[in-house]
């Protein structure tokens, strides 16, 4: 099995049949004194999943999400308070 490192998701497209996920990697330029750090993002790979596999991925990520939240990696989304119905 080939392994690919990526540090970002640069694209996500669902065309009704397949989910295409494009991954990127950031490469930094040589560091020079007294200059800002610069770099570029390059494509690393593209993963194309049929609809069934995309649903499996979503289900797996929903299982991982609580562990990431508990570890403090992500914060739970706060839902806006329900507004009272308007009189009308």
Protein Blocks (a to p, Z undefined) as FASTA:
>chain_A
ZZdddfbdfbdcdehjaccddddddddddddehiacddddddfbdcdddfklmmmmmmmm
mmmmmmmmmnomaccdddddddddddZZ
